[in-house]
Amino acid sequence: MSKKKMIAVAAASAAFMLAASGCSVGAEAGGGAGGDKRLSFQLAEPTSLVPHESPGSQVAMATCANLMEVNVETQELEPLAAKSVTSDDAITWKIALQEGWTFQDGSPVIADSFAKAWAKTATGSNAWQGNGSFISFAGYKELNPTDGSKPKAKTLSGVKVLDENNLEVTLNAANADFPKVLSTSPLCPLPEAAFSDPKAYEENPVSNGPYKFVSWNHNQEVVLEKWDGFKGAAGFSGGADKLVGQIYTAVDAAYTDMTANNLDMIRNVPATMVSKAKSQLGEESLYEVKTGSKQYTLQIPEYVKGLQDPDLRRAISMSIDREAIAASLLQGYATASDSLVPPSLDSYKKGSCGSCTFDAAGAKALLKKAGGFDGTFIIEHNSTSDAQLVQAISKQIQDNLGIKVQLKPMLGTELEARRNNQKLEGAVFGLWGWSYKSSDQYLSQYETGGDGNVTTGYSNQAVDKLLRAARGEQDEAKAASLYAQAEAVVMKDMPAIPLFIPTDFGLRTKCAVMNDAQGDLQFYRAGYGC
């Protein structure tokens, strides 16, 4: 990519109650009673069906067509709703839209559809999860006053509508990843109906993607249908006529339904389930995502009293025998983490986390240096997945450090609310993955006020400076070096403890031809194989 001219022309994180399967009488996974090409997938009860409110939603991904997207046939980032995305300096970006595109209600997709959606998402008082995606946009601060006052503006000053088919975006600083940012759910457009009657829109959302919303039977299922008006290429969609998201609160219940032929697809399959699936469903049921885009961590909020000392955090890290857990409980379907970024990213430096190697004696020495720990180390986690893994981690910390550890399992929606409202009482165990391939996706959560920073609240001016420099560097090798330097500074304070890189499996029936993009399984991209 040229250093003077950046052009993108030809070249987006789940909980799982056993509910009714959502199949009509006589229907089985992979097809309905009427013979339609029907695929079902495991889903948690959505917090919202609007992409900007719930950016990780598989439903939102299916209904929205982003400006840029990875084509599963080429695995390249390509324009989708955009005709082109260009910049001379990575600060000011010109976006030309595809002409003649409409939303599923027939209204036109125009530049204003993006500008208004972005302003609403970027306004802090709306409390939409996608808000952090706009931190780099000029005008973000005016929409997010830190003193509790009302926003000083109604729009992002950095977003200009030039005409119906052209936008200009100005960022606070250079960001060579901006075309990738445009492939994420918070950057989706919204139709006028979303602004004129927001409550009605929440119950019946429409967008511009390959699938359209049909119905939401809460705690049971979400139904989507293929939209004939979608103008994107085949590599941006899937082969099903109907997609049914069957709602579960536990992956075990979803697995039971799959063995009964009442479910087609599961993602984020726990390592403890893999061998059982091989035996009961066959090797062909497993789909491995090869990109290595995910990582388990313990995130430590800065505001939790008693956990601020970096030596204490290092002691906790060193008390965990990652290799033993990966080999036994995880049955070899994971590797020990030794960095805040996975090895699949260019900035990865082997062993950058020096305290990620098991050393019980060294851990106790560090604990003593930190002044000991008399309280209870609390680990909050999603109750619907990886319970055995969290238990194994907590037992090692307790046994090897001699401190009391308490687990606090809860539904993902509750954990999310506690995180967002800074109500956490301890570390948070979770699985982190990228929306697009960039070290910034992992490290920006350690930037002051950065995307994802709400969990730890970590702040370090040296880190902020390095991340801004890395983001603006158009030479990929130099950018990787800067990201590595930023990680090295973060590791000194250790606001997060790297744990494992899981082997990322999905499960499928013969009717579901799975595809992955952006380093993750996307159910709506599945082909129909029956």
Residue pairs with C-beta under 8 A, 6 or more apart in sequence:
1 176
1 474
1 476
2 474
3 474
3 475
4 88
5 86
5 87
5 88
6 86
6 87
6 88
6 90
6 176
6 179
6 474
7 84
7 85
7 86
7 87
8 68
8 77
8 79
8 82
8 84
8 85
8 86
8 179
9 79
9 84
9 85
9 86
10 76
10 78
10 79
11 74
11 76
11 77
11 78
12 55
12 61
12 66
12 69
12 183
12 184
12 185
12 435
12 436
12 518
13 56
13 430
13 431
13 432
13 433
14 44
14 56
14 267
14 268
14 385
14 412
15 44
15 249
15 382
15 384
15 385
15 411
15 412
15 413
16 42
16 44
16 248
16 249
16 250
16 251
16 253
16 254
16 384
16 385
17 219
17 247
17 248
17 249
17 250
17 253
18 248
18 249
18 250
18 253
18 256
18 257
19 219
19 220
19 221
19 246
19 247
19 248
19 253
20 220
20 221
21 40
21 246
21 257
21 262
21 263
22 40
22 217
22 220
22 221
22 223
22 244
22 246
23 29
23 32
23 40
23 262
24 32
24 33
25 33
26 33
27 33
27 38
28 261
28 262
29 39
29 40
29 258
29 261
29 262
29 263
29 264
29 509
29 511
30 38
30 39
30 264
30 509
30 510
30 511
30 512
30 528
30 530
31 37
31 38
31 511
31 530
32 38
32 242
36 241
36 242
37 239
37 240
37 241
37 242
37 528
37 530
38 240
38 241
38 242
38 243
38 244
39 238
39 240
39 242
39 243
39 244
39 264
39 265
39 511
39 512
39 523
39 526
39 528
40 243
40 244
40 245
40 246
40 262
40 263
40 264
40 265
41 58
41 243
41 244
41 245
41 246
41 263
41 264
41 265
41 266
41 267
41 523
42 245
42 246
42 248
42 251
42 254
42 263
42 265
42 266
42 267
43 58
43 59
43 221
43 222
43 245
43 246
43 247
43 248
44 247
44 248
44 249
44 384
44 412
45 218
45 219
45 247
45 249
45 413
46 54
46 57
46 59
46 216
46 222
47 53
47 54
47 413
47 416
48 54
48 57
48 202
49 57
49 59
49 60
49 63
49 202
49 205
49 213
49 216
49 222
50 60
50 128
50 190
50 194
50 201
50 202
50 205
51 57
51 60
51 61
51 63
51 64
51 130
51 185
51 186
51 188
51 207
52 117
52 120
52 121
52 128
52 129
52 130
52 185
52 186
52 188
52 190
53 128
53 129
53 130
54 60
54 129
54 185
55 129
55 130
55 133
55 184
55 185
55 186
55 435
56 185
57 185
58 245
58 522
58 523
58 524
59 213
59 222
59 224
59 245
60 185
60 188
61 185
61 209
61 522
61 524
62 209
62 210
62 211
62 224
62 243
62 522
62 523
62 524
63 104
63 205
63 206
63 207
63 209
63 211
63 212
63 213
63 224
64 185
64 188
64 189
64 207
64 208
64 209
65 80
65 81
65 101
65 188
65 207
65 208
65 209
65 210
65 230
65 232
65 236
66 80
66 81
66 182
66 183
66 184
66 185
66 187
66 188
67 79
67 80
67 81
67 82
67 85
67 95
67 97
67 114
67 182
67 183
67 187
68 77
68 78
68 79
68 80
68 82
68 85
68 179
68 180
68 182
68 183
69 77
69 78
69 80
69 183
69 232
69 236
69 517
70 76
70 77
70 78
70 183
70 436
70 517
70 518
71 78
71 233
71 235
71 236
71 517
72 235
72 236
72 515
72 516
72 517
72 525
73 233
73 234
73 235
74 235
75 517
77 179
77 180
77 183
77 436
79 85
79 98
80 98
80 232
80 236
81 97
81 98
81 101
81 109
81 189
81 208
81 232
82 95
82 96
82 97
82 98
82 182
83 96
83 97
83 98
83 99
83 165
84 94
84 95
84 96
85 93
85 94
85 95
85 96
85 178
85 179
85 182
86 93
86 94
87 93
87 94
87 178
89 174
90 171
90 174
90 175
90 176
90 178
90 472
90 474
91 170
91 171
91 173
91 174
91 175
92 168
92 169
92 170
92 171
93 168
93 169
93 170
93 171
93 178
94 166
94 167
94 168
95 111
95 114
95 166
95 167
95 168
95 169
95 182
96 165
96 166
97 109
97 110
97 111
97 164
97 165
97 166
97 167
98 231
99 165
100 231
101 108
101 109
101 208
101 231
102 108
102 109
102 208
102 229
103 109
103 113
103 189
103 191
103 206
103 207
103 208
104 206
104 207
104 208
104 212
104 213
104 227
104 229
105 191
105 193
105 206
107 191
107 192
107 193
108 164
109 189
109 208
110 164
110 165
111 161
111 162
111 163
111 164
111 165
111 166
111 167
112 161
112 164
113 189
113 190
113 191
114 159
114 167
114 187
114 189
115 155
115 156
115 159
115 161
115 167
116 190
116 195
117 188
117 189
117 190
117 194
118 134
118 137
118 156
118 159
118 187
119 143
119 154
119 155
119 156
119 159
120 126
120 128
120 190
120 195
121 128
121 130
121 131
121 133
121 134
121 186
122 131
122 134
122 137
122 139
122 140
122 143
122 144
122 156
123 131
123 143
123 144
123 151
123 154
124 131
124 143
124 144
124 145
124 151
125 150
125 151
127 420
128 186
129 186
129 420
130 184
130 185
130 186
130 187
131 144
131 186
132 450
132 451
132 452
132 453
132 454
133 181
133 184
133 186
133 187
133 451
134 140
134 143
134 156
134 186
135 172
135 449
135 450
135 451
136 171
136 172
136 173
136 175
136 178
136 181
136 471
137 156
137 158
137 159
137 169
137 170
137 171
137 172
138 156
138 157
138 158
138 170
138 171
138 172
139 153
139 155
139 156
139 157
139 158
139 159
140 156
140 158
140 172
142 151
142 152
142 153
142 157
143 151
143 152
143 153
143 156
144 151
145 151
145 152
157 170
158 169
158 170
158 171
158 172
159 167
159 168
159 169
159 170
160 167
160 168
160 169
160 170
161 167
162 168
169 178
171 178
173 468
173 471
173 472
174 471
174 472
174 474
175 181
175 471
175 472
176 471
176 472
176 473
176 474
176 479
177 436
177 438
177 440
177 471
180 436
180 437
180 438
181 187
181 436
183 435
183 436
183 518
184 435
184 436
185 435
188 207
189 207
189 208
190 207
191 206
191 207
193 200
193 201
193 206
194 201
194 205
203 216
204 213
205 213
206 212
206 213
208 230
209 227
209 230
209 524
210 226
210 227
210 230
210 232
210 236
210 237
210 238
210 524
211 224
211 225
211 226
211 227
211 237
211 238
211 243
211 524
212 224
212 225
212 226
212 227
213 222
213 224
214 223
214 224
214 225
215 221
215 222
215 223
216 222
216 223
219 247
220 246
220 247
221 244
221 245
221 246
221 247
222 244
222 245
222 247
223 242
223 243
223 244
223 245
224 242
224 243
224 244
224 245
224 524
225 241
225 242
225 243
226 237
226 240
226 241
226 242
230 237
237 524
237 525
238 515
238 523
238 524
238 525
238 526
238 527
238 528
239 513
239 526
239 527
239 528
239 529
240 524
240 526
240 528
241 528
243 523
243 524
245 523
246 254
246 257
246 262
246 263
248 254
248 257
248 384
249 384
249 411
250 384
250 385
251 266
251 268
251 269
251 270
251 273
251 384
251 385
252 273
254 263
254 266
255 266
255 273
255 277
255 507
257 263
258 264
258 266
258 281
258 507
258 509
259 280
259 281
261 509
263 509
264 508
264 509
264 511
264 512
264 526
265 506
265 507
265 508
265 509
265 512
265 514
265 521
265 523
265 526
266 506
266 507
266 508
267 506
267 520
267 521
267 523
268 385
268 431
268 504
268 506
269 277
269 286
269 505
269 506
269 507
270 385
270 386
270 388
270 389
271 329
271 330
271 331
271 333
271 334
271 502
271 503
272 329
272 330
272 331
272 388
272 389
274 286
274 331
274 333
274 503
274 505
275 331
277 285
277 286
277 507
278 285
278 286
281 507
284 510
285 507
285 508
285 509
286 505
286 506
286 507
287 505
287 506
287 507
287 508
287 514
287 516
287 521
288 503
288 504
288 505
288 506
289 504
289 505
289 506
289 516
289 519
289 520
289 521
291 344
291 437
291 504
291 516
291 519
292 342
292 343
292 344
292 501
292 504
292 519
293 342
293 344
293 433
293 434
293 437
293 504
293 518
293 519
293 520
294 342
294 431
294 432
294 433
294 501
294 502
294 504
294 519
294 520
295 337
295 341
295 342
295 431
295 432
295 433
295 442
295 498
295 499
295 500
295 501
295 502
296 334
296 337
296 386
296 389
296 429
296 430
296 431
296 432
296 499
296 500
296 501
296 502
297 337
297 340
297 429
297 430
297 432
297 496
297 497
297 498
297 499
298 316
298 379
298 393
298 427
298 428
298 429
298 496
298 497
298 499
299 427
299 428
299 430
299 455
299 456
299 495
299 496
300 307
300 313
300 427
300 428
300 456
300 494
300 495
300 496
300 497
301 307
301 422
301 424
301 427
301 428
301 455
301 456
301 457
302 308
302 456
302 457
302 458
302 459
302 495
303 422
303 424
303 457
304 424
304 425
304 426
304 427
306 373
306 375
307 313
307 377
307 426
307 427
309 370
309 371
310 492
310 493
310 494
311 366
311 367
311 369
311 370
312 366
312 367
312 370
312 373
313 494
313 495
313 497
314 355
314 363
314 366
314 494
315 363
315 364
315 366
315 367
315 370
315 401
316 363
316 377
316 397
316 401
316 497
317 353
317 355
317 356
317 363
317 494
317 497
317 498
318 355
318 356
318 357
318 358
318 359
318 360
318 362
318 363
318 366
319 358
319 360
319 363
319 396
319 397
319 400
319 401
320 358
320 393
320 396
320 397
320 400
320 497
320 499
321 358
321 396
321 400
322 336
322 337
322 356
322 358
322 499
322 500
323 336
323 358
324 358
325 334
325 389
325 392
325 393
325 396
325 500
326 332
326 334
326 335
326 336
326 500
329 388
329 389
329 392
330 389
330 500
330 502
333 502
333 503
333 505
334 500
334 501
334 502
334 503
335 500
335 501
336 356
336 499
336 500
336 501
337 353
337 356
337 498
337 499
337 500
337 501
338 350
338 351
338 352
338 353
338 356
338 357
338 498
339 348
339 349
339 350
339 351
339 352
339 353
339 356
339 487
339 498
340 352
340 353
340 442
340 443
340 446
340 487
340 490
340 491
340 496
340 498
341 347
341 348
341 439
341 442
341 443
341 483
341 487
342 348
342 442
342 501
343 350
343 501
344 437
344 519
345 437
345 438
345 439
345 442
345 480
346 439
346 476
346 477
346 479
346 480
346 483
347 439
347 443
347 479
347 480
347 481
347 483
347 484
347 487
348 484
349 484
349 487
349 488
352 484
352 487
352 488
352 491
353 491
353 498
354 491
355 366
355 494
356 497
356 498
360 400
363 400
363 401
364 400
364 401
364 402
367 373
367 401
367 403
373 401
373 403
375 404
376 403
376 404
376 405
376 406
377 397
377 403
377 404
377 405
377 406
377 426
377 427
378 405
378 406
378 407
378 408
378 425
378 426
378 427
379 390
379 393
379 394
379 405
379 406
379 407
379 408
379 426
379 427
379 428
379 429
380 408
380 409
380 410
380 415
380 418
380 424
380 425
380 426
380 427
380 428
380 429
381 387
381 390
381 407
381 408
381 409
381 410
381 415
381 428
381 429
381 430
382 409
382 410
382 411
382 412
382 415
382 430
383 409
383 410
383 411
384 411
384 412
386 429
386 431
387 409
390 407
390 409
390 429
391 407
393 429
393 499
394 405
394 407
395 405
397 403
397 405
398 404
398 405
406 426
408 425
408 426
410 418
415 428
417 423
418 424
419 428
419 454
419 455
420 454
422 454
422 457
424 455
427 497
428 455
431 502
432 442
433 519
433 520
434 441
434 442
434 518
434 519
435 441
435 518
436 518
437 518
437 519
439 470
439 479
439 480
439 483
439 487
440 467
440 470
440 471
440 483
443 467
443 483
443 486
443 487
443 490
444 450
444 451
444 452
444 453
444 467
445 451
445 452
445 453
445 455
445 456
445 458
446 453
446 456
446 458
446 460
446 463
446 467
446 486
446 490
446 495
446 496
447 453
447 463
447 464
447 467
448 458
448 459
448 460
448 461
448 463
448 464
449 459
450 467
456 495
456 496
458 490
458 493
458 495
460 489
460 490
460 493
462 489
463 486
463 489
463 490
466 482
466 483
466 485
466 486
466 489
467 482
467 483
467 486
469 482
470 479
470 480
470 482
470 483
470 486
471 479
473 479
473 482
504 520
504 521
506 514
506 521
508 514
508 526
510 529
510 530
511 528
511 529
511 530
512 526
512 527
512 528
512 529
513 526
513 527
513 528
513 529
514 521
514 525
514 526
515 521
515 522
515 525
515 526
515 527
516 522
516 525
517 525
